[in-house]
């Protein structure tokens, strides 16, 4: 299932090329800038000093000689960018430069880094992701169990790949959520963000029309997409989500409202076609309006898997599904 979700898609595309790779040196963990589209990583001069445990002046001399001798092309292997806590651009050097410095250093430390870099890049290029087994070694069996349990939760016959499953696992990983809670229904029952977010049925309908126009221009849908089964279906859903009782909101937090928007849009089938995509879009649209959308966590693959879980759930499991969404929105 493809979910048209422009904001998250753009962030996901950026993260694919601008990830963080952690190398454990003797001096501590070093966060390097990953660039897997170009099959490289980037490091500052000070990070190269840490990697090989050599003086700054030695690194500077080596990099100058590497470029001067034409061993590595400077234009494509050095970039400047602004980083936090710096008032001027900082030079970043590609893996080719880092390795060239390492060969000149020719130490045991340099050899260890070269081996790590080769294995890490090869694993990421082939598998599409890397797992730091040392960091999760104590919980590795639990990790594998979580992957299998989430696979079991997904509906059979749906085209949900391993990447989507892993994205959903990552959402749980903040508190190392045990899926035993799923069976025992140990989920949050309320959210945490209490603030007024003004949303009307007209606002949502207009946003959904824009979604339909975008998908139509891409040739991905038919005219039936987003067509209400009965007039007022969206108004009814918005009315349910924002209803009050005794002058108080029935769903008092932003997270509860968002969870119910997703659930009602997907399960009530307000449209002839496109209920899952429209529901996922409305969910993200509302979170964005409320300014609590975390695109680093709620990625398209994770959103896809979550939407399928809701879509295939039994109606009697409504509270469990709402609790699941609340848990995933928990910071």
C-alpha positions in Angstrom: 0.0 0.0 0.0 1.4 3.4 -1.0 0.6 6.3 1.3 0.9 9.8 -0.2 2.5 11.7 2.7 4.6 14.5 1.2 6.2 15.9 4.4 7.3 12.5 5.8 8.4 11.3 2.3 10.7 14.3 2.0 12.2 13.8 5.5 12.6 10.1 4.8 14.4 10.8 1.6 16.7 13.2 3.4 17.4 10.7 6.2 18.4 8.1 3.7 21.2 10.3 2.5 22.0 12.1 5.8 22.0 9.3 8.4 24.3 9.0 11.4 26.9 6.3 11.6 28.4 5.6 15.0 32.0 4.3 15.2 33.2 3.1 18.6 36.8 4.4 19.0 38.9 3.9 22.1 38.3 7.6 22.9 34.6 7.1 22.8 31.7 6.9 20.3 32.2 9.1 17.2 29.1 10.1 15.2 29.9 10.3 11.5 27.6 11.6 8.7 26.3 8.7 6.6 25.7 9.1 2.9 24.7 5.7 1.6 23.4 6.9 -1.7 27.0 7.8 -2.6 28.4 4.8 -0.6 30.4 7.0 1.7 30.6 8.7 5.1 31.8 12.1 6.1 34.0 13.2 9.0 35.5 16.5 10.2 39.2 16.9 10.7 38.8 16.7 14.4 36.9 13.4 14.1 39.7 12.0 11.9 42.1 12.9 14.7 39.9 10.9 17.1 39.6 8.0 14.6 43.3 7.5 14.2 44.6 9.0 17.5 47.1 11.3 15.7 47.8 15.0 16.0 45.7 17.6 14.2 48.7 19.0 12.4 49.4 15.5 11.0 45.9 15.1 9.7 46.0 18.6 8.1 49.3 17.8 6.4 48.1 14.5 5.1 44.8 15.9 3.7 46.7 18.7 2.0 49.1 16.3 0.4 46.3 13.9 -0.6 44.6 16.7 -2.6 47.8 18.2 -3.9 49.1 14.9 -5.2 45.7 14.3 -6.9 45.3 11.0 -5.0 41.7 12.1 -4.3 39.6 14.7 -6.0 39.1 17.6 -3.6 35.9 19.0 -5.2 33.9 15.7 -4.8 35.5 14.6 -1.5 35.4 17.7 0.6 32.3 19.7 1.5 31.7 22.6 3.9 28.6 22.9 6.1 27.4 24.8 9.1 27.1 22.7 12.3 25.7 23.5 15.7 27.9 25.6 18.0 30.1 26.9 15.2 30.0 30.4 13.7 31.7 29.3 10.5 31.5 26.4 8.0 33.3 23.2 8.9 35.1 21.1 6.3 33.9 17.5 6.0 36.0 14.8 4.3 34.7 11.7 2.5 35.5 8.1 3.3 38.1 8.1 0.5 40.0 10.9 2.2 39.6 9.3 5.7 41.0 6.0 4.4 43.9 7.8 2.6 44.8 9.5 5.9 44.5 6.1 7.6 46.9 4.4 5.1 49.4 7.2 5.8 49.0 6.7 9.5 49.3 2.9 9.0 48.6 2.0 12.6 46.6 -0.8 14.2 43.9 1.8 14.9 43.7 2.8 11.3 43.5 -0.9 10.2 40.6 -1.5 12.6 38.8 1.5 11.2 39.3 0.4 7.6 37.9 -3.0 8.4 34.9 -1.5 10.2 34.2 1.0 7.4 34.3 -1.7 4.7 32.0 -4.1 6.6 29.5 -1.4 7.7 29.1 0.1 4.2 28.8 -3.4 2.6 26.1 -4.4 5.1 24.1 -1.2 4.6 24.4 -1.3 0.8 23.3 -4.9 0.6 20.7 -5.1 3.4 19.5 -1.5 3.3 20.1 -1.1 7.1 22.7 -1.9 9.7 22.3 -3.3 13.3 24.7 -2.5 16.0 24.7 -6.0 17.6 27.0 -4.9 20.4 24.7 -2.2 21.6 21.7 -4.5 21.6 23.4 -7.7 22.5 21.8 -7.9 26.0 18.3 -7.5 24.4 19.0 -9.1 21.0 16.7 -12.1 21.5 14.0 -9.7 22.6 14.6 -7.6 19.6 14.2 -10.6 17.2 11.1 -11.7 19.1 9.6 -8.2 18.7 10.2 -8.3 15.0 8.5 -11.7 14.7 5.6 -10.6 16.9 5.0 -7.5 14.9 5.0 -9.5 11.7 2.4 -11.8 13.3 0.2 -8.7 14.0 0.3 -7.6 10.4 -2.6 -8.9 8.2 -1.8 -11.9 6.0 -1.8 -11.3 2.3 -0.8 -7.7 2.5 2.4 -6.4 0.9 4.3 -5.2 3.9 8.0 -5.6 3.6 10.6 -6.2 6.3 11.6 -2.5 6.3 8.1 -1.5 7.2 8.1 -4.0 10.1 11.5 -2.7 11.3 10.2 0.9 11.2 7.3 -0.1 13.4 9.7 -1.8 15.8 11.7 1.4 16.0 8.6 3.3 17.1 8.3 0.9 20.0 12.0 1.0 20.8 12.0 4.2 22.8 10.9 2.3 25.9 11.8 -1.1 24.6 8.1 -1.9 24.5 7.4 -5.6 25.0 4.6 -6.9 22.7 3.4 -8.9 25.7 1.6 -5.6 26.5 -0.4 -6.1 23.3 -1.9 -9.3 24.5 -2.5 -8.0 27.9 -3.8 -4.6 26.7 -1.4 -2.7 28.8 -1.6 0.5 26.8 -2.0 4.2 27.6 -5.6 5.3 27.8 -5.0 9.1 27.6 -2.5 11.3 25.8 -0.4 14.1 27.3 -0.7 17.2 25.0 -3.6 19.3 26.2 -4.1 22.3 23.9 -6.8 23.6 21.6 -6.4 22.8 17.9 -9.1 24.3 15.8 -10.1 22.0 13.1 -13.4 21.9 11.1 -14.9 19.4 8.8 -14.4 21.9 6.0 -10.7 22.2 6.8 -10.2 18.4 6.6 -12.4 18.1 3.5 -10.3 20.8 1.8 -7.1 19.0 2.7 -8.4 15.7 1.4 -9.4 17.3 -1.9 -5.9 18.6 -2.3 -4.6 15.1 -1.7 -6.9 13.8 -4.3 -5.8 16.4 -6.8 -2.1 15.5 -6.2 -2.7 11.8 -6.6 -4.8 12.4 -9.7 -2.1 14.5 -11.3 0.3 11.5 -10.6 -2.1 9.1 -12.3 -2.3 6.9 -9.1 -6.1 6.9 -8.4 -9.5 6.7 -10.0 -12.4 9.2 -9.7 -13.9 7.1 -6.9 -11.0 7.9 -4.6 -12.1 10.2 -1.8 -15.8 10.1 -2.9 -18.0 10.0 0.2 -20.4 7.1 0.5 -23.0 9.4 2.0 -23.0 13.1 2.4 -21.7 14.3 5.7 -19.5 11.3 6.4 -16.4 13.5 7.2 -18.5 16.0 9.2 -19.7 13.1 11.3 -16.2 11.9 12.0 -14.9 15.3 12.9 -18.0 15.8 15.1 -17.3 12.5 16.9 -13.7 13.4 17.5 -14.4 16.9 18.8 -17.6 16.2 20.7 -18.0 17.4 24.2 -19.8 16.1 27.3 -20.7 18.4 30.1 -18.7 21.2 28.5 -15.5 19.1 28.3 -13.9 17.4 25.4 -14.7 13.7 25.2 -11.1 13.2 23.9 -9.2 15.9 25.9 -5.7 15.5 24.4 -4.2 16.0 21.0 -3.0 12.4 20.9 -6.4 11.0 21.6 -8.0 13.1 18.9 -5.4 12.1 16.4 -5.7 8.4 17.3 -9.5 8.5 16.8 -9.2 10.4 13.5 -7.1 7.6 12.2 -9.3 4.9 13.6 -12.7 6.4 12.4 -11.3 7.4 9.0 -10.0 3.9 8.3 -12.7 1.7 10.0 -15.9 3.7 9.2 -15.2 3.6 5.5 -16.5 7.1 4.7 -15.2 6.8 1.1 -16.0 4.5 -1.8 -12.2 4.1 -2.3 -9.1 5.3 -0.5 -10.0 5.0 3.1 -6.6 3.8 4.3 -4.6 6.4 2.5 -7.1 9.1 3.4 -7.1 8.0 7.1 -3.3 8.0 7.2 -3.2 11.4 5.6 -5.8 12.9 8.0 -3.9 11.5 10.9 -0.6 13.1 9.8 -2.4 16.3 8.8 -3.9 16.7 12.2 -0.6 16.0 14.0 1.1 18.6 11.9 -1.6 21.2 12.7 -1.1 20.4 16.4 2.7 20.8 15.9 3.5 17.4 17.5 4.3 15.5 14.3 7.7 13.7 14.7 8.8 12.8 11.2 11.9 11.1 12.5 9.7 8.5 14.1 6.5 8.4 12.1 8.0 7.5 8.8 6.0 6.3 5.7 6.8 2.6 6.2 5.8 2.8 9.9 2.7 4.7 9.1 1.8 2.1 6.4 2.2 -0.8 8.9 0.2 1.1 11.6 -2.6 1.9 9.2 -2.8 -1.8 8.2 -3.0 -2.9 11.8 -5.9 -0.6 12.4 -7.7 -1.5 9.1 -7.5 -5.3 9.8 -8.3 -5.1 13.5 -11.6 -6.5 14.9 -14.1 -3.8 15.9 -14.0 -5.2 19.5 -10.3 -4.3 19.6 -11.0 -0.6 19.1 -9.6 0.5 22.5 -6.5 -1.7 22.0 -5.9 0.0 18.6 -6.4 3.5 20.1 -4.0 2.5 22.9 -1.4 1.3 20.4 -1.5 4.6 18.5 -1.2 6.6 21.8 1.8 4.5 22.7 3.5 5.2 19.4 2.8 9.0 19.9 4.3 8.9 23.4 7.6 10.8 23.4 
